Amino acid sequence: MTRELPSILLAAGGTGGHLFPAFALAEELGRRGYAIDLVTDMRGDRYGTGFPSRSVYQLPSATPGSKKNPIALGRAGFTLLRGVRKARKLLRTLRPAAVVGFGGYPTIPPLIAARMLGIPAIIHEQNAVLGRANKALARYAAAIATSFRNTRKLDGPLAAKARFTGNPVRDAVIEAAKIPYASIAPGGPLHLLVFGGSQGARFFSEAVPPALATLPAEMRQRLKLVQQARAEDVAEVTAATAAAGIDAEIAPFFKALPEIIAESHLVIARAGASSVAELAVIGRPSILVPLPHSLDSDQLENAVSLAESGGSWCIEQKDLTPLRLATEIGGLFGEPQALARAAESAKAQGQAGAVGLLADLVEEVVGGGRA
Protein backbone atom coordinates (compact mmCIF):
# COMPACT_ATOMS: atom_id res chain seq x y z
CA MET A 1 0.00 0.00 0.00
CA THR A 2 1.42 3.43 -1.01
CA ARG A 3 2.03 5.83 1.86
CA GLU A 4 0.04 9.04 1.49
CA LEU A 5 2.30 12.08 1.61
CA PRO A 6 1.24 14.96 3.90
CA SER A 7 -0.24 18.26 2.80
CA ILE A 8 1.60 21.58 2.68
CA LEU A 9 -0.09 24.93 3.22
CA LEU A 10 1.30 27.86 1.22
CA ALA A 11 0.59 31.41 2.39
CA ALA A 12 1.12 34.38 0.07
CA GLY A 13 0.09 37.99 -0.30
CA GLY A 14 -2.06 38.88 -3.28
CA THR A 15 0.62 40.42 -5.51
CA GLY A 16 2.30 38.55 -8.34
CA GLY A 17 5.66 38.88 -6.60
CA HIS A 18 4.32 36.72 -3.76
CA LEU A 19 1.96 34.44 -5.68
CA PHE A 20 4.21 33.44 -8.59
CA PRO A 21 6.97 31.81 -6.51
CA ALA A 22 4.26 30.12 -4.43
CA PHE A 23 2.75 28.89 -7.72
CA ALA A 24 6.13 27.45 -8.74
CA LEU A 25 6.58 25.64 -5.42
CA ALA A 26 3.04 24.25 -5.64
CA GLU A 27 3.87 22.81 -9.07
CA GLU A 28 7.05 21.15 -7.79
CA LEU A 29 5.58 19.79 -4.56
CA GLY A 30 2.61 18.50 -6.55
CA ARG A 31 5.02 16.55 -8.76
CA ARG A 32 6.48 15.07 -5.57
CA GLY A 33 3.07 13.87 -4.50
CA TYR A 34 2.10 16.44 -1.88
CA ALA A 35 -1.37 17.86 -1.50
CA ILE A 36 -1.20 21.67 -1.69
CA ASP A 37 -3.51 24.27 -0.20
CA LEU A 38 -3.16 28.04 -0.57
CA VAL A 39 -4.20 30.76 1.84
CA THR A 40 -4.17 34.38 0.68
CA ASP A 41 -6.18 37.58 0.94
CA MET A 42 -9.04 38.85 -1.19
CA ARG A 43 -6.68 39.90 -4.00
CA GLY A 44 -5.28 36.43 -4.47
CA ASP A 45 -7.54 35.21 -7.27
CA ARG A 46 -7.27 38.13 -9.66
CA TYR A 47 -4.64 36.69 -12.01
CA GLY A 48 -6.70 33.81 -13.40
CA THR A 49 -3.64 31.56 -13.21
CA GLY A 50 -5.48 28.47 -12.01
CA PHE A 51 -3.31 28.05 -8.92
CA PRO A 52 -2.20 24.38 -8.69
CA SER A 53 -3.76 23.54 -5.33
CA ARG A 54 -6.69 21.49 -4.19
CA SER A 55 -8.21 24.49 -2.39
CA VAL A 56 -7.67 28.25 -2.03
CA TYR A 57 -8.66 29.87 1.26
CA GLN A 58 -9.00 33.56 2.01
CA LEU A 59 -8.35 34.96 5.47
CA PRO A 60 -8.88 38.45 6.90
CA SER A 61 -5.70 40.51 6.70
CA ALA A 62 -4.58 44.11 6.83
CA THR A 63 -1.45 46.17 6.32
CA PRO A 64 -0.63 48.31 9.36
CA GLY A 65 -0.54 51.97 8.38
CA SER A 66 1.41 54.83 9.88
CA LYS A 67 2.22 54.64 13.59
CA LYS A 68 0.91 58.21 13.78
CA ASN A 69 -2.61 56.95 13.16
CA PRO A 70 -3.58 54.82 16.18
CA ILE A 71 -7.11 54.26 14.89
CA ALA A 72 -5.81 52.71 11.64
CA LEU A 73 -3.31 50.63 13.60
CA GLY A 74 -6.06 49.41 15.89
CA ARG A 75 -8.27 48.40 12.98
CA ALA A 76 -5.42 46.57 11.30
CA GLY A 77 -4.56 44.77 14.52
CA PHE A 78 -8.18 43.70 15.03
CA THR A 79 -8.38 42.40 11.45
CA LEU A 80 -5.14 40.43 11.86
CA LEU A 81 -6.44 38.98 15.12
CA ARG A 82 -9.58 37.77 13.36
CA GLY A 83 -7.32 36.29 10.70
CA VAL A 84 -5.29 34.38 13.31
CA ARG A 85 -8.44 32.94 14.85
CA LYS A 86 -9.72 31.76 11.48
CA ALA A 87 -6.27 30.46 10.56
CA ARG A 88 -6.09 28.32 13.72
CA LYS A 89 -9.43 26.77 12.86
CA LEU A 90 -8.31 26.15 9.28
CA LEU A 91 -4.99 24.57 10.27
CA ARG A 92 -6.71 22.28 12.76
CA THR A 93 -8.90 21.07 9.91
CA LEU A 94 -6.18 20.71 7.25
CA ARG A 95 -3.42 19.51 9.61
CA PRO A 96 -0.59 20.42 7.20
CA ALA A 97 2.90 19.05 7.77
CA ALA A 98 4.33 22.55 7.24
CA VAL A 99 3.34 26.09 6.35
CA VAL A 100 5.40 28.05 3.80
CA GLY A 101 5.00 31.83 3.74
CA PHE A 102 5.96 34.02 0.79
CA GLY A 103 5.66 37.44 2.34
CA GLY A 104 3.05 40.12 2.58
CA TYR A 105 0.86 40.78 5.60
CA PRO A 106 -1.68 38.07 4.57
CA THR A 107 0.97 35.52 5.63
CA ILE A 108 0.98 36.70 9.23
CA PRO A 109 -2.24 34.99 10.46
CA PRO A 110 -1.44 31.48 9.12
CA LEU A 111 2.19 31.56 10.26
CA ILE A 112 1.29 32.78 13.75
CA ALA A 113 -1.39 30.08 13.91
CA ALA A 114 1.20 27.50 12.83
CA ARG A 115 3.46 28.65 15.67
CA MET A 116 0.61 28.32 18.16
CA LEU A 117 -0.19 24.80 16.97
CA GLY A 118 3.40 23.58 16.77
CA ILE A 119 3.44 23.24 12.98
CA PRO A 120 6.86 23.98 11.43
CA ALA A 121 7.00 27.05 9.22
CA ILE A 122 9.32 28.27 6.46
CA ILE A 123 9.42 31.76 5.01
CA HIS A 124 10.73 32.67 1.58
CA GLU A 125 12.10 36.15 0.90
CA GLN A 126 11.97 37.13 -2.78
CA ASN A 127 13.77 40.46 -2.51
CA ALA A 128 17.35 41.50 -1.78
CA VAL A 129 16.17 43.03 1.50
CA LEU A 130 14.11 41.22 4.14
CA GLY A 131 10.53 42.49 3.96
CA ARG A 132 8.70 43.81 7.01
CA ALA A 133 6.17 41.00 7.27
CA ASN A 134 8.87 38.36 6.85
CA LYS A 135 11.08 40.11 9.40
CA ALA A 136 8.23 40.02 11.91
CA LEU A 137 7.74 36.30 11.31
CA ALA A 138 11.37 35.23 10.92
CA ARG A 139 11.94 34.37 14.58
CA TYR A 140 9.11 31.82 14.42
CA ALA A 141 10.37 30.09 11.28
CA ALA A 142 12.31 26.85 11.18
CA ALA A 143 14.11 28.12 8.07
CA ILE A 144 14.38 31.26 5.93
CA ALA A 145 14.85 30.71 2.21
CA THR A 146 16.44 33.59 0.29
CA SER A 147 16.50 34.60 -3.36
CA PHE A 148 19.81 36.47 -3.09
CA ARG A 149 23.03 35.23 -1.53
CA ASN A 150 23.26 38.47 0.43
CA THR A 151 19.95 39.66 1.87
CA ARG A 152 19.92 42.92 3.80
CA LYS A 153 18.38 42.99 7.29
CA LEU A 154 18.94 39.24 7.61
CA ASP A 155 21.58 39.11 10.31
CA GLY A 156 22.24 38.03 13.87
CA PRO A 157 20.29 34.94 14.98
CA LEU A 158 18.18 35.07 11.82
CA ALA A 159 21.22 34.55 9.59
CA ALA A 160 21.70 31.08 11.10
CA LYS A 161 18.30 30.07 9.72
CA ALA A 162 18.98 31.36 6.21
CA ARG A 163 19.30 29.05 3.21
CA PHE A 164 19.98 30.40 -0.29
CA THR A 165 17.59 28.77 -2.76
CA GLY A 166 16.97 31.47 -5.36
CA ASN A 167 13.52 32.72 -6.35
CA PRO A 168 11.34 29.91 -7.80
CA VAL A 169 9.86 30.50 -11.23
CA ARG A 170 6.88 28.78 -12.82
CA ASP A 171 7.08 25.91 -15.31
CA ALA A 172 6.03 28.35 -18.05
CA VAL A 173 9.19 30.39 -17.35
CA ILE A 174 11.39 27.28 -17.48
CA GLU A 175 9.89 26.42 -20.87
CA ALA A 176 10.42 29.96 -22.16
CA ALA A 177 14.04 29.80 -21.00
CA LYS A 178 14.66 27.07 -23.60
CA ILE A 179 14.18 29.64 -26.38
CA PRO A 180 17.56 31.14 -27.38
CA TYR A 181 17.95 34.90 -27.57
CA ALA A 182 17.44 35.93 -31.20
CA SER A 183 19.82 38.75 -32.11
CA ILE A 184 18.43 41.68 -34.07
CA ALA A 185 18.67 41.07 -37.81
CA PRO A 186 19.74 43.96 -40.09
CA GLY A 187 16.54 45.76 -41.07
CA GLY A 188 14.50 43.23 -39.08
CA PRO A 189 11.84 43.79 -36.43
CA LEU A 190 12.71 45.25 -33.03
CA HIS A 191 10.73 43.46 -30.33
CA LEU A 192 10.16 45.67 -27.28
CA LEU A 193 8.21 44.58 -24.21
CA VAL A 194 7.07 47.01 -21.49
CA PHE A 195 5.42 45.85 -18.30
CA GLY A 196 5.10 47.26 -14.82
CA GLY A 197 4.68 44.17 -12.75
CA SER A 198 1.43 42.36 -12.12
CA GLN A 199 -0.70 45.51 -12.23
CA GLY A 200 1.01 47.58 -14.90
CA ALA A 201 2.39 51.07 -14.33
CA ARG A 202 0.89 54.46 -15.05
CA PHE A 203 4.40 55.87 -15.36
CA PHE A 204 5.18 53.67 -18.35
CA SER A 205 1.87 54.58 -19.97
CA GLU A 206 2.82 58.25 -19.69
CA ALA A 207 6.54 57.97 -20.53
CA VAL A 208 6.89 55.25 -23.17
CA PRO A 209 4.61 56.50 -26.00
CA PRO A 210 6.18 59.99 -26.21
CA ALA A 211 9.64 58.47 -25.96
CA LEU A 212 8.98 56.08 -28.84
CA ALA A 213 7.44 58.88 -30.89
CA THR A 214 10.80 60.69 -30.96
CA LEU A 215 12.71 57.72 -32.36
CA PRO A 216 13.78 57.89 -36.03
CA ALA A 217 11.02 56.90 -38.45
CA GLU A 218 12.99 53.91 -39.71
CA MET A 219 13.24 52.55 -36.17
CA ARG A 220 9.58 53.20 -35.38
CA GLN A 221 8.57 51.29 -38.50
CA ARG A 222 10.52 48.26 -37.28
CA LEU A 223 9.20 48.35 -33.72
CA LYS A 224 6.94 45.56 -32.48
CA LEU A 225 5.72 46.81 -29.12
CA VAL A 226 3.91 44.80 -26.46
CA GLN A 227 2.98 46.98 -23.48
CA GLN A 228 1.07 46.31 -20.31
CA ALA A 229 -1.13 49.20 -19.20
CA ARG A 230 -3.86 49.69 -16.66
CA ALA A 231 -7.33 49.14 -18.09
CA GLU A 232 -8.14 52.84 -17.90
CA ASP A 233 -4.96 53.71 -19.84
CA VAL A 234 -5.21 51.15 -22.67
CA ALA A 235 -7.16 53.33 -25.12
CA GLU A 236 -4.88 56.35 -24.65
CA VAL A 237 -1.67 54.33 -25.02
CA THR A 238 -3.07 52.52 -28.06
CA ALA A 239 -3.97 55.83 -29.73
CA ALA A 240 -0.58 57.39 -28.95
CA THR A 241 1.43 54.49 -30.35
CA ALA A 242 -0.78 54.27 -33.44
CA ALA A 243 -0.27 58.00 -34.08
CA ALA A 244 3.49 57.38 -33.98
CA GLY A 245 3.15 54.65 -36.59
CA ILE A 246 4.15 51.88 -34.19
CA ASP A 247 2.85 48.33 -34.40
CA ALA A 248 1.67 47.80 -30.83
CA GLU A 249 -0.35 45.42 -28.67
CA ILE A 250 -1.58 47.08 -25.47
CA ALA A 251 -3.43 45.17 -22.74
CA PRO A 252 -3.84 45.16 -18.93
CA PHE A 253 -2.51 41.62 -18.52
CA PHE A 254 -0.68 39.05 -20.63
CA LYS A 255 -1.19 35.51 -19.39
CA ALA A 256 1.61 34.18 -21.63
CA LEU A 257 4.10 36.79 -20.42
CA PRO A 258 7.06 34.37 -20.16
CA GLU A 259 6.72 33.56 -23.88
CA ILE A 260 6.54 37.25 -24.74
CA ILE A 261 9.67 37.92 -22.67
CA ALA A 262 11.46 35.19 -24.62
CA GLU A 263 10.46 36.80 -27.94
CA SER A 264 11.76 40.24 -26.90
CA HIS A 265 15.01 41.95 -27.86
CA LEU A 266 14.64 44.41 -24.97
CA VAL A 267 12.37 44.61 -21.93
CA ILE A 268 11.45 47.70 -19.92
CA ALA A 269 10.02 46.82 -16.52
CA ARG A 270 9.71 47.51 -12.84
CA ALA A 271 12.09 45.56 -10.62
CA GLY A 272 9.80 43.35 -8.59
CA ALA A 273 11.45 40.16 -7.38
CA SER A 274 9.53 37.82 -9.70
CA SER A 275 10.10 40.07 -12.72
CA VAL A 276 13.86 40.17 -12.09
CA ALA A 277 13.98 36.40 -11.50
CA GLU A 278 12.07 35.64 -14.71
CA LEU A 279 14.19 38.01 -16.80
CA ALA A 280 17.31 36.30 -15.49
CA VAL A 281 16.12 32.72 -15.99
CA ILE A 282 14.89 33.44 -19.53
CA GLY A 283 17.94 35.61 -20.18
CA ARG A 284 16.71 38.85 -21.71
CA PRO A 285 18.26 42.35 -21.51
CA SER A 286 16.24 44.94 -19.67
CA ILE A 287 15.95 48.53 -18.57
CA LEU A 288 14.74 48.29 -14.98
CA VAL A 289 12.92 51.22 -13.40
CA PRO A 290 12.42 50.47 -9.69
CA LEU A 291 9.15 51.51 -8.14
CA PRO A 292 9.95 54.72 -6.22
CA HIS A 293 9.15 54.93 -2.52
CA SER A 294 8.78 51.15 -2.22
CA LEU A 295 9.23 49.90 1.33
CA ASP A 296 12.88 49.35 2.19
CA SER A 297 13.85 50.22 -1.43
CA ASP A 298 13.52 46.53 -2.26
CA GLN A 299 13.02 47.08 -6.00
CA LEU A 300 16.10 49.29 -6.20
CA GLU A 301 18.14 46.57 -4.49
CA ASN A 302 16.80 43.96 -6.93
CA ALA A 303 17.56 46.12 -9.98
CA VAL A 304 21.07 47.02 -8.86
CA SER A 305 21.86 43.35 -8.30
CA LEU A 306 21.01 42.42 -11.89
CA ALA A 307 22.55 45.59 -13.35
CA GLU A 308 25.86 44.90 -11.62
CA SER A 309 26.02 41.56 -13.44
CA GLY A 310 25.70 43.32 -16.80
CA GLY A 311 22.28 41.85 -17.50
CA SER A 312 20.30 45.09 -17.27
CA TRP A 313 20.45 48.86 -16.97
CA CYS A 314 18.96 50.37 -13.80
CA ILE A 315 17.51 53.86 -14.10
CA GLU A 316 15.58 55.44 -11.26
CA GLN A 317 12.24 56.93 -12.20
CA LYS A 318 13.26 60.43 -11.09
CA ASP A 319 16.02 60.36 -13.71
CA LEU A 320 13.97 58.91 -16.56
CA THR A 321 12.38 61.56 -18.77
CA PRO A 322 10.83 60.56 -22.12
CA LEU A 323 13.89 62.06 -23.85
CA ARG A 324 16.28 59.99 -21.69
CA LEU A 325 14.21 56.88 -22.33
CA ALA A 326 14.24 57.49 -26.09
CA THR A 327 18.01 57.92 -26.01
CA GLU A 328 18.46 54.66 -24.10
CA ILE A 329 16.11 52.65 -26.35
CA GLY A 330 17.54 54.07 -29.57
CA GLY A 331 21.10 53.51 -28.41
CA LEU A 332 20.52 49.92 -27.40
CA PHE A 333 18.61 48.99 -30.55
CA GLY A 334 21.49 50.55 -32.46
CA GLU A 335 23.93 48.17 -30.73
CA PRO A 336 22.57 44.62 -31.16
CA GLN A 337 25.79 43.13 -29.82
CA ALA A 338 25.41 45.02 -26.54
CA LEU A 339 21.90 43.59 -26.14
CA ALA A 340 23.13 40.08 -26.90
CA ARG A 341 25.88 40.40 -24.29
CA ALA A 342 23.38 41.64 -21.72
CA ALA A 343 21.09 38.71 -22.51
CA GLU A 344 23.96 36.32 -21.85
CA SER A 345 24.87 38.08 -18.59
CA ALA A 346 21.27 38.01 -17.37
CA LYS A 347 20.99 34.31 -18.15
CA ALA A 348 24.12 33.62 -16.12
CA GLN A 349 22.33 35.05 -13.07
CA GLY A 350 19.21 32.92 -13.52
CA GLN A 351 18.37 30.33 -10.87
CA ALA A 352 16.37 27.82 -12.88
CA GLY A 353 16.82 25.19 -10.15
CA ALA A 354 15.50 27.41 -7.36
CA VAL A 355 12.16 25.63 -7.05
CA GLY A 356 13.88 22.28 -6.56
CA LEU A 357 16.10 23.68 -3.81
CA LEU A 358 13.13 25.24 -2.04
CA ALA A 359 11.12 22.01 -2.30
CA ASP A 360 14.10 20.11 -0.87
CA LEU A 361 14.17 22.53 2.06
CA VAL A 362 10.45 22.01 2.67
CA GLU A 363 10.91 18.25 2.73
CA GLU A 364 13.88 18.63 5.07
CA VAL A 365 11.80 20.64 7.53
CA VAL A 366 8.85 18.26 7.21
CA GLY A 367 11.16 15.35 7.93
CA GLY A 368 12.90 16.83 10.93
CA GLY A 369 10.97 19.88 11.97
CA ARG A 370 14.03 22.12 11.50
CA ALA A 371 16.41 22.85 8.63
Salt bridges, closest charged atoms under 4 A:
GLU28 OE1 - ARG31 NH2 2.74
GLU28 OE2 - ARG32 NE 2.90
ASP37 OD1 - ARG54 NE 2.97
ASP41 OD2 - ARG43 NE 2.93
ASP171 OD2 - ARG31 NH1 2.72
GLU175 OE2 - LYS178 NZ 2.86
GLU206 OE2 - ARG202 NH1 3.99
GLU218 OE2 - ARG222 NH1 3.23
GLU232 OE2 - ARG230 NH2 3.39
ASP233 OD1 - ARG202 NH1 3.85
ASP233 OD2 - ARG230 NE 3.48
ASP247 OD2 - LYS224 NZ 3.00
GLU278 OE2 - ARG170 NH2 2.92
ASP296 OD2 - ARG132 NE 3.78
ASP296 OD1 - LYS153 NZ 2.82
GLU301 OE2 - ARG152 NE 2.74
ASP319 OD2 - LYS318 NZ 3.40
GLU328 OE2 - ARG324 NE 2.96
ASP360 OD1 - ARG32 NH1 2.80
GLU363 OE1 - ARG32 NH1 2.88
GLU364 OE2 - ARG163 NH2 3.14
